[in-house]
C-alpha cells in the first residue's frame, strides 16, 4: 500500500514541479502585477509543504493499521484526542456551551 500511496502523490507532485518551472520563467517586473506574483509564490510554497505532509500522514496511517478498503481508523485519530478536552466532552454530553 505504500507504493500505491506514493503513486497517488506523484500526480500533485508533478503539478507542483511544473508550476515551479513556470514560476521560474515569470519575472515580477513584467506583465504580472506584484501582488499576484507574491500570491503565486505563497501558494507554491504551501503546496510544496502540503504534499510531503500529506504523504507522511498517509504513511503514518498505513503503518498504524489503516485499511483503505474498509477505511478503518487507527486508535490515534482526532476523536480520541478530542475526548481529552473539557469543552468537547461537555458538548458530547449534551451540555449547552452558549446560553
DRENDO-349988 format. One record per atom (N, C-alpha, C): residue in three letters; x, y, z. Coordinates in Angstrom, 2 decimals. Each point is the difference from the previous one (the first is absolute). Last residue first. Layout:
! residues N
PT_ala_X_Y_Z;
...
***
This chain:
! residues 99
PT_unk_-25.45_29.97_26.29;
PT_unk_-1.40_0.08_0.43;
PT_unk_-0.78_0.97_-0.84;
PT_unk_4.41_-3.29_-0.89;
PT_unk_-0.42_1.40_-0.05;
PT_unk_-1.47_0.06_0.35;
PT_unk_2.05_-4.16_0.23;
PT_unk_1.19_0.81_0.20;
PT_unk_-0.34_1.48_0.04;
PT_unk_-2.81_-4.64_1.32;
PT_unk_-0.04_1.18_-0.86;
PT_unk_1.20_0.86_0.33;
PT_unk_-0.49_-5.53_0.44;
PT_unk_0.00_1.27_0.73;
PT_unk_0.00_1.15_-1.01;
PT_unk_0.24_-4.89_-0.85;
PT_unk_-1.23_0.75_-0.27;
PT_unk_-0.07_1.31_0.75;
PT_unk_3.63_-3.37_-0.35;
PT_unk_-1.01_-0.37_1.00;
PT_unk_-1.30_0.75_-0.21;
PT_unk_3.76_0.92_-2.73;
PT_unk_-0.45_-1.37_-0.28;
PT_unk_-1.06_-0.45_1.00;
PT_unk_2.10_4.20_0.57;
PT_unk_-0.86_0.03_-1.18;
PT_unk_-0.54_-1.39_-0.32;
PT_unk_3.15_0.45_3.44;
PT_unk_-1.26_0.62_0.41;
PT_unk_-0.99_0.03_-1.16;
PT_unk_4.34_-1.56_-0.85;
PT_unk_-0.75_-0.96_0.81;
PT_unk_-1.33_0.58_0.44;
PT_unk_2.92_2.78_-2.37;
PT_unk_-0.49_-1.06_-0.88;
PT_unk_-0.82_-1.01_0.79;
PT_unk_2.14_3.41_2.36;
PT_unk_-1.11_0.55_-0.79;
PT_unk_-0.58_-1.06_-0.92;
PT_unk_3.86_-1.11_2.69;
PT_unk_-1.27_0.12_0.74;
PT_unk_-1.15_0.54_-0.83;
PT_unk_4.16_-3.02_-1.86;
PT_unk_-0.29_1.41_0.22;
PT_unk_-1.36_0.15_0.67;
PT_unk_1.84_-4.24_-1.43;
PT_unk_0.78_0.50_1.13;
PT_unk_-0.28_1.47_0.30;
PT_unk_-1.86_-2.52_-3.70;
PT_unk_-0.62_-0.40_1.26;
PT_unk_0.76_0.55_1.21;
PT_unk_1.56_0.53_-4.55;
PT_unk_-1.05_0.95_0.37;
PT_unk_-0.66_-0.36_1.32;
PT_unk_3.20_-2.88_-2.03;
PT_unk_0.65_1.18_0.57;
PT_unk_-1.05_0.99_0.49;
PT_unk_-1.47_-3.79_-2.26;
PT_unk_0.56_-0.40_1.29;
PT_unk_0.68_1.17_0.68;
PT_unk_-1.67_0.65_-4.33;
PT_unk_-1.10_-0.18_0.94;
PT_unk_0.49_-0.42_1.38;
PT_unk_2.95_0.40_-3.74;
PT_unk_-0.29_1.25_0.68;
PT_unk_-1.17_-0.11_0.97;
PT_unk_3.03_-4.40_-1.05;
PT_unk_-0.74_1.00_-0.78;
PT_unk_-0.35_1.23_0.84;
PT_unk_2.54_-4.39_0.82;
PT_unk_0.51_1.33_0.30;
PT_unk_-0.74_1.09_-0.75;
PT_unk_-0.71_-4.92_-0.38;
PT_unk_-0.41_0.52_1.30;
PT_unk_0.44_1.41_0.29;
PT_unk_-0.90_-1.75_-5.14;
PT_unk_0.80_-0.43_1.14;
PT_unk_-0.43_0.71_1.28;
PT_unk_-3.31_-1.04_-4.15;
PT_unk_0.83_1.06_0.54;
PT_unk_0.80_-0.55_1.17;
PT_unk_-2.40_-2.09_-4.75;
PT_unk_0.14_-0.10_1.44;
PT_unk_0.97_1.05_0.50;
PT_unk_-1.90_-1.12_-4.59;
PT_unk_0.24_1.31_0.58;
PT_unk_0.01_-0.05_1.53;
PT_unk_-0.31_-3.59_-3.42;
PT_unk_-1.05_0.20_0.98;
PT_unk_0.07_1.35_0.67;
PT_unk_3.10_-0.95_-3.40;
PT_unk_-1.21_-0.65_-0.50;
PT_unk_-1.16_0.19_0.96;
PT_unk_4.53_1.57_0.90;
PT_unk_-0.71_0.82_-0.99;
PT_unk_-1.28_-0.64_-0.53;
PT_unk_2.54_-0.32_4.86;
PT_unk_-0.36_-0.86_-1.11;
PT_unk_-0.75_0.82_-1.03;
PT_unk_3.72_0.65_4.47;
PT_unk_-1.11_0.51_-0.81;
PT_unk_-0.24_-0.88_-1.21;
PT_unk_3.49_-0.26_3.63;
PT_unk_-1.03_-1.01_-0.23;
PT_unk_-1.20_0.49_-0.77;
PT_unk_4.28_2.28_1.15;
PT_unk_-0.76_-0.23_1.23;
PT_unk_-1.14_-0.98_-0.21;
PT_unk_2.75_1.39_-3.64;
PT_unk_0.87_-0.70_0.96;
PT_unk_-0.76_-0.34_1.29;
PT_unk_-2.14_2.60_-3.36;
PT_unk_0.17_-1.38_-0.45;
PT_unk_0.84_-0.80_0.99;
PT_unk_-0.53_4.56_0.87;
PT_unk_-1.30_-0.66_0.11;
PT_unk_0.10_-1.46_-0.42;
PT_unk_3.79_2.74_-0.50;
PT_unk_-0.27_-0.24_1.42;
PT_unk_-1.32_-0.74_0.18;
PT_unk_1.14_1.34_-4.37;
PT_unk_0.91_-1.06_0.48;
PT_unk_-0.27_-0.33_1.46;
PT_unk_-2.34_3.61_-1.81;
PT_unk_-0.48_-1.26_-0.58;
PT_unk_0.88_-1.17_0.43;
PT_unk_1.33_4.30_1.24;
PT_unk_-1.20_-0.37_0.75;
PT_unk_-0.57_-1.31_-0.53;
PT_unk_3.62_1.84_-2.29;
PT_unk_0.44_-0.54_1.29;
PT_unk_-1.18_-0.38_0.88;
PT_unk_-0.93_2.06_-4.11;
PT_unk_0.59_-1.31_-0.23;
PT_unk_0.48_-0.63_1.31;
PT_unk_-1.66_4.40_0.11;
PT_unk_-1.07_-0.96_-0.28;
PT_unk_0.53_-1.40_-0.23;
PT_unk_3.14_3.45_0.53;
PT_unk_-0.74_-0.16_1.25;
PT_unk_-1.13_-1.02_-0.19;
PT_unk_2.58_1.31_-3.76;
PT_unk_0.70_-0.95_0.87;
PT_unk_-0.70_-0.21_1.35;
PT_unk_-2.15_3.10_-2.91;
PT_unk_0.14_-1.32_-0.63;
PT_unk_0.80_-0.97_0.87;
PT_unk_-0.60_4.64_1.25;
PT_unk_-1.18_-0.84_0.21;
PT_unk_0.16_-1.40_-0.59;
PT_unk_3.28_3.52_-0.58;
PT_unk_0.03_-0.53_1.37;
PT_unk_-1.15_-1.00_0.21;
PT_unk_0.31_2.25_-4.10;
PT_unk_1.23_-0.78_0.14;
PT_unk_0.15_-0.59_1.40;
PT_unk_-3.60_2.94_-0.95;
PT_unk_-0.19_-1.28_-0.68;
PT_unk_1.23_-0.89_0.13;
PT_unk_0.28_4.37_1.72;
PT_unk_-0.97_-0.79_0.78;
PT_unk_-0.22_-1.36_-0.64;
PT_unk_2.71_3.01_-2.34;
PT_unk_0.67_-0.43_1.23;
PT_unk_-0.93_-0.86_0.84;
PT_unk_-1.76_1.95_-3.88;
PT_unk_0.94_-1.06_-0.34;
PT_unk_0.74_-0.50_1.24;
PT_unk_-2.92_3.67_0.46;
PT_unk_-0.74_-1.22_-0.31;
PT_unk_0.93_-1.16_-0.32;
PT_unk_1.89_4.28_0.70;
PT_unk_-0.53_-0.55_1.25;
PT_unk_-0.75_-1.30_-0.25;
PT_unk_1.54_2.35_-3.77;
PT_unk_1.13_-0.54_0.76;
PT_unk_-0.48_-0.64_1.30;
PT_unk_-3.16_2.27_-2.59;
PT_unk_0.42_-1.23_-0.68;
PT_unk_1.14_-0.66_0.75;
PT_unk_-1.38_4.21_1.47;
PT_unk_-1.02_-1.01_0.31;
PT_unk_0.35_-1.34_-0.63;
PT_unk_2.74_3.68_-1.03;
PT_unk_0.19_-0.42_1.39;
PT_unk_-1.03_-1.05_0.43;
PT_unk_-0.39_1.91_-4.30;
PT_unk_1.24_-0.77_0.06;
PT_unk_0.24_-0.51_1.42;
PT_unk_-3.55_2.93_-0.68;
PT_unk_-0.32_-1.30_-0.57;
PT_unk_1.23_-0.92_0.03;
PT_unk_0.41_4.48_1.36;
PT_unk_-0.77_-0.74_0.99;
PT_unk_-0.32_-1.40_-0.50;
PT_unk_2.19_3.04_-2.95;
PT_unk_0.88_-0.47_1.07;
PT_unk_-0.75_-0.84_1.03;
PT_unk_-1.60_0.14_-5.20;
PT_unk_0.07_0.92_1.14;
PT_unk_0.80_-0.62_1.16;
PT_unk_0.92_-1.23_-5.19;
PT_unk_-0.73_-0.49_1.16;
PT_unk_0.09_1.03_1.12;
PT_unk_2.31_0.37_-4.28;
PT_unk_-1.44_0.23_-0.13;
PT_unk_-0.82_-0.39_1.22;
PT_unk_5.16_0.73_0.85;
PT_unk_-0.63_-0.02_-1.32;
PT_unk_-1.51_0.23_0.09;
PT_unk_3.33_-0.44_3.68;
PT_unk_-0.14_1.35_-0.56;
PT_unk_-0.75_0.01_-1.32;
PT_unk_1.21_-4.04_2.58;
PT_unk_-1.00_0.81_0.72;
PT_unk_-0.22_1.38_-0.61;
PT_unk_1.25_-4.54_-2.69;
PT_unk_0.75_1.08_0.64;
PT_unk_-1.00_0.92_0.69;
PT_unk_-0.05_-5.43_-1.65;
PT_unk_-0.73_1.26_0.18;
PT_unk_0.92_1.00_0.70;
PT_unk_1.24_-4.57_-0.80;
PT_unk_0.05_0.77_-1.25;
PT_unk_-0.69_1.35_0.11;
PT_unk_0.08_-3.26_3.55;
PT_unk_1.37_0.48_-0.21;
PT_unk_0.14_0.82_-1.28;
PT_unk_-4.14_-2.12_1.10;
PT_unk_0.27_1.13_0.89;
PT_unk_1.39_0.56_-0.24;
PT_unk_-1.27_-3.98_-2.19;
PT_unk_-0.64_1.17_-0.62;
PT_unk_0.25_1.25_0.84;
PT_unk_1.55_-4.02_1.77;
PT_unk_0.74_0.30_-1.24;
PT_unk_-0.58_1.23_-0.69;
PT_unk_-2.22_-1.63_3.78;
PT_unk_1.26_0.65_0.38;
PT_unk_0.83_0.33_-1.23;
PT_unk_-3.95_-2.44_-0.68;
PT_unk_-0.32_1.37_0.40;
PT_unk_1.26_0.76_0.42;
PT_unk_0.37_-4.58_-1.02;
PT_unk_-0.26_0.78_-1.21;
PT_unk_-0.32_1.45_0.32;
PT_unk_0.50_-2.92_3.61;
PT_unk_1.29_0.16_-0.68;
PT_unk_-0.17_0.82_-1.27;
PT_unk_-3.88_-1.17_2.33;
PT_unk_0.75_1.03_0.72;
PT_unk_1.36_0.23_-0.64;
PT_unk_-2.75_-3.42_-1.76;
PT_unk_-0.61_1.31_-0.22;
PT_unk_0.79_1.11_0.68;
PT_unk_1.33_-4.46_0.76;
PT_unk_0.29_0.40_-1.37;
PT_unk_-0.57_1.38_-0.30;
PT_unk_-1.08_-1.93_4.09;
PT_unk_1.41_0.37_-0.01;
PT_unk_0.41_0.47_-1.39;
PT_unk_-4.34_-1.78_0.67;
PT_unk_0.14_1.39_0.45;
PT_unk_1.45_0.47_0.05;
PT_unk_-0.55_-4.48_-1.44;
PT_unk_-0.77_0.91_-0.86;
PT_unk_0.07_1.44_0.52;
PT_unk_1.89_-3.71_2.43;
PT_unk_0.83_0.45_-1.11;
PT_unk_-0.71_1.01_-0.89;
PT_unk_-1.93_-2.40_3.82;
PT_unk_0.58_1.31_0.27;
PT_unk_0.94_0.47_-1.10;
PT_unk_-2.04_-4.29_-0.24;
PT_unk_-1.08_0.98_0.05;
PT_unk_0.56_1.40_0.20;
PT_unk_3.00_-3.63_0.16;
PT_unk_-0.50_0.20_-1.36;
PT_unk_-1.11_1.05_-0.04;
PT_unk_1.68_-1.32_4.19;
PT_unk_0.99_0.79_-0.73;
PT_unk_-0.48_0.28_-1.41;
PT_unk_-2.65_-2.82_2.60;
PT_unk_-0.05_1.36_0.53;
PT_unk_0.99_0.90_-0.72;
PT_unk_0.04_-4.58_-1.04;
PT_unk_-1.21_0.64_-0.53;
PT_unk_-0.11_1.44_0.49;
PT_unk_3.43_-2.63_1.75;
PT_unk_0.28_0.30_-1.41;
PT_unk_-1.20_0.70_-0.64;
PT_unk_-0.44_-1.62_4.36;
PT_unk_0.88_1.17_-0.01;
PT_unk_0.31_0.43_-1.43;
PT_unk_-2.47_-3.93_0.94;
PT_unk_-0.81_1.20_0.00;
PT_unk_0.86_1.27_0.00;
***
